[in-house]
Amino acid sequence: MVSLALKRLHLIASRYQIYLYLLLALSSGVLLPIQATCNAQLARSLNSVPLAANISFIVGTLVLVLLIATQKFGHPNWRAIAKAPKWSLIGGVLGTWYICSSTYFTSVLGTTLTLGLVVGGQSLVGIIVDHYGWLDLPKHPLTRNRRFAIGLLIVAIFFLAQS
């Protein structure tokens, strides 16, 4: 049943791959406020942001171990870790910062403002990374439309921050 669903998904993906990617990326964004709110509630229950973040990471790690064990995403090359750029391993530290800070700030600022600021920060740095092609990514120039979009985002964050 699952493999049939995966085959259908693969067929759809081959025809409409970009639309599927856009939808999945949007779905990932849809999940962030739920994740931040769940983590904030867990932190309030435990009276500890770091413990709540740690539990979030433990649960996430268990899910990822299960995904690796299914081998549905290929066979990992564990030896390649030694060849990976050393700076790429900082992602775990940055993930810890994101989970802890969003857990705390969601309780203080609310979900909308917290994630508005997160999206704003992501977009601003994303545009810079894209423009210069940093971190071994392809360059995507800072166009007029992108500058306009960032301006609108800054205006939106300003209005979100108003009480």
N, C-alpha and C positions, 0 to 999 in steps of 0.2 A: 504494500500500500504506500509506504513512504517512498520507496524507490520509484514507483510509478509517478508519484507527485513530483519527485525530483526530476524525472525525465521530462515531464510536462513543463516544469519550470525552466529547464535547460532549453527546450524548444522555443518557449516564449522569449527567453533571454537572448537567444541567437537572432531572433527577428527584431526585437524591440529593446535591445540591450541598454541603450542610453536611457530610455524611459524607465526601465526597471531600476537602473542605478539611481536615477533621480528619486524615484518612489522609495527605494530602500534608504537612501540618505535622509529623506524627509522623515521616514519612519524612525530612524535613529534619533533625529531631533525631537520627535514626538515623545520618545521615551525619556529624554533627559529631565524634564520637569517631574516626571513620576519618580525617577531614580533619586533626584535631589530631595523630593518631599519624603520618600520612604527613608532615606538616610537621615534626614533631619528628625523625623519622628523616632527613629531608632536611637539617635543621639540623645533626644530628650528623655526617652525611656531609660536609657543606661546612664544618663548624666555624664556622658563622655563622647566628645566628637572623635578623638582618635580610636576609641574602642569600636564605635559604630563604623568608622571607615575600615578598620581592620576586619570586622565581621563581613562587611561588604566585599572586601578583597578576598577573604577566605571562600565565601560563597561563589564569587566570580571565578576564583582559581579552580574550584571543584568542577564548575561548568566547563571551563576551558580544558581541563584534564579529560573530562568525558568526551568533549569534541575531538581532541587529539586521538583518544583511544578508538573512536569510530573510524578513523582514517578516511572519512568522507572528504577531507580537505587535503588529501595527499599524504605522503610520508615525510615527516619533518627530517631535515638534515641537521642533527644535533651538533655535528662537528663544525658546521658553518658559523656557529656562535663566535668562535675564535677569530673568524675572518670578518665578522660584521664590524662596521665602524664603531669605535668605542663610544662616540657621542650618541649613537642610536640607543644605547642602553639607559640613557637618562630618562627615557620615556616612562619608566616605572616610577621614578621620583616625581616627575611632572604629573603623572596620574594620581599619585598620592596627594600632591598639593591640590589638584582639582577636586578630588573626592572630599578631602577634609574641609577645604574652603567653601565649596558649595553646600556641604552639610551644615556648616556653621552659619553662613550668610543667608541661607534659605530661612532659617529660624529667625534671623534678625531683620532682614530686608524683605522677605517674602520671595516666593518662587519666581514671580514675573520679573521683578527688578533684578534679582540675582542672575537669572538666566539671560535677561536682556544685556546685562553687563558682560556676562560670559560670551555671549554671541558677538557683542561689540568688540571685545578684546580679540576673539578668534578671527573675526573678519578683518580688523585692522592689521594684525600680524600676518594673517593669511595673504592679504594683498601685498604686503612687503615681501614675504617669502616668495610668492608667485612672481612678482615683478623682477626680482633679482635672481630667481632660480636657486635660492639657498637650499641647503640640505639635500643636494643632488636631485632636485626636482626640475621639471621643464619650466622654462620662463613663460609667464603670461603677463604681458605688459599692462601697466596701469593706464587703462583707457579712460576716456571722458565718462562713460557710463559707470565704470567702477568707482570713480571719484564721486559721482553723483550718488551712487548707492551708499557709499560710506557716509556722505553728508546726511542722507536721509536716516541712516542708522543712528548717527550722533543726535539728530533731532528727536528721533524716537526714544533714545535713552534719556534725553533731557526731560521729555514729557513723562516717561515712566518714573523718573526720580521725584517728580512733583507730588506732594501729598494731596 
